[in-house]
């Protein structure tokens, strides 16, 4: 049984600083759906060069690339910064997996984001689901290992020139999130 698959490649660079080879990975949305977990961390820990680090005795989990400190990994959502080194870290355990359309990583020196000077470990870009031209909806319901119920609703479509993606979910541990 395949839980997820990861494709990895690298590119070469010149002799200037921060242009070395950076390994890239892409995880499709189906990998998150296959795990059937309301959180993203079970899939992230299977991606090469990704480490999930607990923040002390708290349940907070941060994403670390390239074996550096959490504040040296940049996290983006659809290319927009969630966390940079100068602003701290982003904790991933409360982000619902049903809102992921894919995940891209670039690990190591040479990653090509505009903020690579402070993201020496690498960059994680979380992609949200894309728009559909026809109305579509998906409902997911389940129970996790701790007997907590979770349910998600994701709708997408277009009305004229207006395109939309809307989601709502409830998890027994995390409570409601939108």
C-alpha positions as CSV (number, residue, x, y, z in Angstrom):
1,X,0.0,0.0,0.0
2,X,1.5,3.4,-1.0
3,X,0.8,6.1,1.5
4,X,2.6,8.9,-0.4
5,X,5.2,9.5,-3.0
6,X,7.9,12.2,-3.3
7,X,9.7,13.3,-6.4
8,X,13.1,14.8,-5.8
9,X,15.6,16.5,-8.1
10,X,18.5,19.0,-7.8
11,X,20.0,21.7,-10.0
12,X,23.5,22.9,-10.3
13,X,24.8,26.4,-9.5
14,X,27.7,28.7,-10.2
15,X,30.5,29.8,-8.0
16,X,28.8,32.7,-6.2
17,X,27.5,32.4,-2.7
18,X,24.1,30.7,-2.2
19,X,23.9,29.2,-5.6
20,X,24.8,25.6,-4.8
21,X,22.5,22.7,-5.6
22,X,19.2,22.8,-3.7
23,X,17.1,19.6,-3.6
24,X,13.5,20.1,-4.5
25,X,10.5,17.9,-3.6
26,X,6.8,18.0,-4.5
27,X,4.1,16.2,-2.5
28,X,0.7,16.0,-4.2
29,X,-2.6,16.6,-2.4
30,X,-3.4,12.9,-2.7
31,X,-0.6,12.0,-0.4
32,X,-2.3,14.0,2.4
33,X,-5.7,12.4,1.6
34,X,-4.2,8.9,1.6
35,X,-3.1,9.3,5.2
36,X,-6.6,10.4,6.3
37,X,-5.3,12.6,9.1
38,X,-6.6,16.0,9.9
39,X,-3.0,17.3,10.4
40,X,-0.2,17.6,7.9
41,X,2.7,16.4,10.0
42,X,2.3,12.7,9.2
43,X,3.0,13.3,5.6
44,X,5.7,16.0,6.1
45,X,7.9,13.6,8.2
46,X,8.2,11.4,5.1
47,X,9.6,14.1,2.8
48,X,13.4,14.1,2.4
49,X,15.3,16.8,4.3
50,X,12.1,17.7,6.4
51,X,12.3,17.3,10.2
52,X,9.4,18.1,12.5
53,X,10.7,19.7,15.7
54,X,8.7,19.9,18.9
55,X,9.0,23.2,20.7
56,X,10.1,22.1,24.2
57,X,7.4,20.4,26.2
58,X,4.6,22.1,24.3
59,X,2.6,20.3,21.6
60,X,3.7,22.9,19.0
61,X,5.6,21.4,16.0
62,X,7.7,23.4,13.6
63,X,9.0,22.5,10.2
64,X,12.8,22.4,9.8
65,X,14.6,21.9,6.5
66,X,18.3,21.1,6.1
67,X,18.9,20.3,9.7
68,X,19.1,23.9,10.9
69,X,17.1,25.9,13.5
70,X,13.3,26.3,13.0
71,X,13.7,30.1,12.4
72,X,16.1,29.4,9.5
73,X,13.3,27.6,7.5
74,X,10.9,29.8,5.5
75,X,7.3,28.7,5.3
76,X,5.0,30.0,2.5
77,X,1.4,29.5,1.6
78,X,0.8,29.9,-2.1
79,X,4.1,31.9,-2.2
80,X,3.2,34.3,0.6
81,X,5.3,34.3,3.7
82,X,3.9,32.7,6.9
83,X,7.2,32.6,8.8
84,X,10.7,33.9,8.1
85,X,13.7,33.9,10.3
86,X,13.2,37.5,11.4
87,X,9.5,36.8,12.4
88,X,9.9,33.5,14.2
89,X,8.6,30.1,13.3
90,X,5.3,28.7,12.0
91,X,3.7,25.8,13.9
92,X,2.2,23.2,11.6
93,X,0.1,21.0,13.8
94,X,-3.0,23.2,13.6
95,X,-3.1,23.5,9.8
96,X,-5.8,21.2,8.3
97,X,-4.6,18.8,5.7
98,X,-7.8,19.0,3.7
99,X,-6.8,22.6,2.7
100,X,-3.6,21.4,0.9
101,X,-3.4,21.2,-2.9
102,X,0.2,20.2,-2.7
103,X,3.5,21.0,-1.0
104,X,6.8,22.1,-2.4
105,X,10.2,22.1,-0.7
106,X,13.6,23.4,-1.6
107,X,16.2,22.4,0.9
108,X,19.8,23.7,1.3
109,X,21.8,26.6,-0.2
110,X,20.7,27.7,-3.6
111,X,16.9,27.7,-2.9
112,X,15.5,30.3,-5.2
113,X,13.0,32.3,-3.1
114,X,13.3,36.0,-2.6
115,X,14.1,35.5,1.1
116,X,16.8,32.9,0.7
117,X,19.3,35.0,2.7
118,X,17.4,34.3,5.9
119,X,16.0,30.9,5.0
120,X,19.4,29.1,4.9
121,X,17.8,25.7,5.7
122,X,15.3,25.9,2.8
123,X,11.7,26.8,1.9
124,X,8.4,25.0,2.3
125,X,5.5,26.3,0.1
126,X,2.1,25.0,1.0
127,X,-0.3,25.1,-2.0
128,X,-4.0,25.5,-1.4
129,X,-6.5,23.6,-3.6
130,X,-7.1,25.1,-7.0
131,X,-10.4,26.4,-8.5
132,X,-12.7,24.2,-10.5
133,X,-14.8,25.4,-13.4
134,X,-17.8,23.5,-12.3
135,X,-19.2,23.4,-8.8
136,X,-17.7,20.5,-6.7
137,X,-17.8,19.6,-3.1
138,X,-16.2,17.0,-0.9
139,X,-17.0,15.9,2.6
140,X,-14.6,13.9,4.8
141,X,-15.5,12.4,8.1
142,X,-13.3,10.2,10.3
143,X,-12.1,9.2,13.7
144,X,-8.4,9.3,14.6
145,X,-6.3,7.1,16.8
146,X,-7.3,8.9,19.9
147,X,-11.1,8.5,19.2
148,X,-11.4,12.1,18.2
149,X,-13.9,12.9,15.4
150,X,-13.0,15.1,12.5
151,X,-15.1,16.3,9.6
152,X,-14.2,18.6,6.7
153,X,-16.1,20.2,3.9
154,X,-14.4,21.7,0.8
155,X,-16.3,23.4,-2.0
156,X,-15.0,24.9,-5.2
157,X,-16.4,26.3,-8.4
158,X,-17.1,29.4,-10.5
159,X,-20.0,31.8,-10.9
160,X,-19.4,33.9,-13.9
161,X,-16.0,35.5,-13.3
162,X,-16.0,34.8,-9.6
163,X,-14.0,31.7,-8.7
164,X,-14.1,30.3,-5.1
165,X,-12.6,27.7,-2.8
166,X,-14.3,27.5,0.6
167,X,-13.6,25.1,3.4
168,X,-14.7,24.4,6.9
169,X,-13.7,21.7,9.4
170,X,-14.1,20.5,12.9
171,X,-11.6,18.4,14.8
172,X,-12.1,16.9,18.2
173,X,-8.6,18.1,19.3
174,X,-8.2,21.4,17.5
175,X,-11.8,22.6,17.6
176,X,-13.4,24.5,14.6
177,X,-11.2,26.0,12.0
178,X,-12.1,27.7,8.7
